[in-house]
Amino acid sequence: MRRVIRTIISGTVLLTALLATVALADVKSPATETAHSSAGMDQLMRMASFLAQLKQLSVAQQSGYDVVQDSGQKIEFLENRKLVFDRPDRFRVDAQRSNGESYAIAFDGQAITVFSLTKKLYASSKIKGDIDSAITYYVKDLGMRFPLAMLYVINLPDEFGRRVREAEIVETLILNGVSYFHLVVRADNVDFQVLLPETGDPLPLRIVITYKFEVGQPQYWANFSNWNLSPNPPESSFFPNIPKDADRIQFFAEPPIVATPPIGKGEKK
Amino acid sequence: MKNLSFYRVLCVATVVLFVVTLALEANARGRGGGGGRGGGMRVSRSGPASGGSFSSRSSQARSTKGTQNRSEMTPRDTATRQDARTDNQVERQSSLSEASEKSQDQRGDRQEGREERTEDRYDHRDDAREDGQDHHYDHYHNDDWDNWVGYAAAGTVVVAGAAVIGSTISESTYSELSCTPEKVEVDGITYVQCGGNWYMPSFKGGEVTYVVVDPPSEH
């Protein structure tokens, strides 16, 4: 009888210990995940702060994006962009789309101009201020396209701080002898991934954004190369050299212009 | 007798099936699903991912994105946002009305036919822009300023041949116009005349779009 009671008590103690271990393990895992998330967030914010404090930069951005057609077919289009920023108030983007169309966007602190080299059409809108104001105006008010615009504003750390809910390092990978953190980030309505060097300047090698709530979950991706943090661009590069035979048109979202255009044909500021 | 009824039903069913099949095929052709109009596939180059923004305009996204900060929004916050939205709408409408009144006064005072046409042209263009900006609405009033929705606006109105003033046609539709476009510059801005219609090309999203307008002054 005593042996039976002893067995029951031992069994109960063992079971209790086992359950307690499992419970403790459950409690521990979120803590581990939080620590991991923090490391990911630290790396993301390291990148954001670094990009935001740069006085100058130039970078080549090879990118692609999915477009889900009405038929449901997903088609990827490509685009190459070269971006030059001279803070506080100068930038230029030269882009070429996979259909052969070339265009440039230039901001000189006074006006932002987009020029389609292929179609020989351009539009210009006055906007005084810094690069952040110009990019925000261009995307938000003029409704124009500027992929990864947020990456190039000095407010980037705040933007990430406000939007990002979770960031983790899922792996460390080696590409061409360089070690990169593979960050996976969850924001309110997009997920994105970043490849960021483990050491040295935290300049992204690749960014992939997934529009998780959109039909077909399309992605935008960009591979970055030729980062230059002191390109010393000539001042003239921020003033578009509009050929004489180009036609001036308007931004659709802009009120009609009836005054003399700020940039005349063939005029190089 | 039973056999006769069976064959009748079979005949009717076959005819119905044939008609339905024809209708479905016609519908698929109309949508470009079977290779598109004019023998070519109509391909859209713009979509939610083409803007490369760190946010999305999806309504599903908006309804589910209330994590943390936003999930902590009180009914008062919501009400404030709604008020702001309403105020903005009212403001927008009132400024539109003021602009309209102003333009009417001006017309009453001194404007002649030519200037009226110019005003009308801009009014129509404003209407088209307003339509586009309705699509931009949430984008204008949320904090995700890079939530580019140009792709939505770019595909909103496509009119071929109808030439409704204020409507827009896409570049591909424009390139298919049967008339020969002729460029005309007015006040430094380029217009295009094609057949009896006038167009104002403009950058919209990442594309060039053509707004159908009244003839500019002096034309």
Chai-1 contact restraints between the chains, C-beta under 6 A:
chainA,res_idxA,chainB,res_idxB,connection_type,confidence,min_distance_angstrom,max_distance_angstrom,comment,restraint_id
A,Y65,B,A49,contact,1.0,0.0,6.0,A-B,restraint_1
A,Y65,B,S50,contact,1.0,0.0,6.0,A-B,restraint_2
A,D66,B,A49,contact,1.0,0.0,6.0,A-B,restraint_3
A,V67,B,S44,contact,1.0,0.0,6.0,A-B,restraint_4
A,V67,B,G47,contact,1.0,0.0,6.0,A-B,restraint_5
A,V68,B,G47,contact,1.0,0.0,6.0,A-B,restraint_6
A,Q69,B,S44,contact,1.0,0.0,6.0,A-B,restraint_7
A,S71,B,G33,contact,1.0,0.0,6.0,A-B,restraint_8
A,F77,B,R45,contact,1.0,0.0,6.0,A-B,restraint_9
A,V114,B,F203,contact,1.0,0.0,6.0,A-B,restraint_10
A,A123,B,F203,contact,1.0,0.0,6.0,A-B,restraint_11
A,T136,B,W145,contact,1.0,0.0,6.0,A-B,restraint_12
A,V139,B,D146,contact,1.0,0.0,6.0,A-B,restraint_13
A,V139,B,W148,contact,1.0,0.0,6.0,A-B,restraint_14
A,K140,B,W145,contact,1.0,0.0,6.0,A-B,restraint_15
A,G143,B,G150,contact,1.0,0.0,6.0,A-B,restraint_16
A,R145,B,G51,contact,1.0,0.0,6.0,A-B,restraint_17
A,R145,B,W148,contact,1.0,0.0,6.0,A-B,restraint_18
A,R145,B,G150,contact,1.0,0.0,6.0,A-B,restraint_19
A,R145,B,G205,contact,1.0,0.0,6.0,A-B,restraint_20
A,R145,B,G206,contact,1.0,0.0,6.0,A-B,restraint_21
A,P147,B,G52,contact,1.0,0.0,6.0,A-B,restraint_22
A,L148,B,G52,contact,1.0,0.0,6.0,A-B,restraint_23
A,A149,B,D146,contact,1.0,0.0,6.0,A-B,restraint_24
A,M150,B,F54,contact,1.0,0.0,6.0,A-B,restraint_25
A,M150,B,D146,contact,1.0,0.0,6.0,A-B,restraint_26
A,R165,B,T67,contact,1.0,0.0,6.0,A-B,restraint_27
A,D188,B,K65,contact,1.0,0.0,6.0,A-B,restraint_28
A,N189,B,S55,contact,1.0,0.0,6.0,A-B,restraint_29
A,N189,B,S56,contact,1.0,0.0,6.0,A-B,restraint_30
A,N189,B,A61,contact,1.0,0.0,6.0,A-B,restraint_31
A,N189,B,K65,contact,1.0,0.0,6.0,A-B,restraint_32
A,V190,B,S56,contact,1.0,0.0,6.0,A-B,restraint_33
A,Y211,B,P48,contact,1.0,0.0,6.0,A-B,restraint_34
A,Y211,B,A49,contact,1.0,0.0,6.0,A-B,restraint_35
A,Y211,B,S56,contact,1.0,0.0,6.0,A-B,restraint_36
A,F213,B,S56,contact,1.0,0.0,6.0,A-B,restraint_37
A,F213,B,S58,contact,1.0,0.0,6.0,A-B,restraint_38
A,F213,B,Q60,contact,1.0,0.0,6.0,A-B,restraint_39
A,F213,B,A61,contact,1.0,0.0,6.0,A-B,restraint_40
A,E214,B,P48,contact,1.0,0.0,6.0,A-B,restraint_41
A,E214,B,S56,contact,1.0,0.0,6.0,A-B,restraint_42
A,E214,B,S58,contact,1.0,0.0,6.0,A-B,restraint_43
A,P218,B,G47,contact,1.0,0.0,6.0,A-B,restraint_44
A,P218,B,P48,contact,1.0,0.0,6.0,A-B,restraint_45
A,P218,B,A49,contact,1.0,0.0,6.0,A-B,restraint_46
A,Q219,B,A49,contact,1.0,0.0,6.0,A-B,restraint_47
A,Y220,B,A49,contact,1.0,0.0,6.0,A-B,restraint_48
A,Y220,B,G52,contact,1.0,0.0,6.0,A-B,restraint_49
A,D247,B,T190,contact,1.0,0.0,6.0,A-B,restraint_50
A,R248,B,G188,contact,1.0,0.0,6.0,A-B,restraint_51
A,R248,B,I189,contact,1.0,0.0,6.0,A-B,restraint_52
A,I249,B,T190,contact,1.0,0.0,6.0,A-B,restraint_53
A,I249,B,P201,contact,1.0,0.0,6.0,A-B,restraint_54
A,I249,B,S202,contact,1.0,0.0,6.0,A-B,restraint_55
A,Q250,B,S202,contact,1.0,0.0,6.0,A-B,restraint_56
A,F251,B,F203,contact,1.0,0.0,6.0,A-B,restraint_57
A,F252,B,S202,contact,1.0,0.0,6.0,A-B,restraint_58
A,F252,B,K204,contact,1.0,0.0,6.0,A-B,restraint_59
A,P256,B,Y122,contact,1.0,0.0,6.0,A-B,restraint_60
A,V258,B,D187,contact,1.0,0.0,6.0,A-B,restraint_61
A,P261,B,G188,contact,1.0,0.0,6.0,A-B,restraint_62
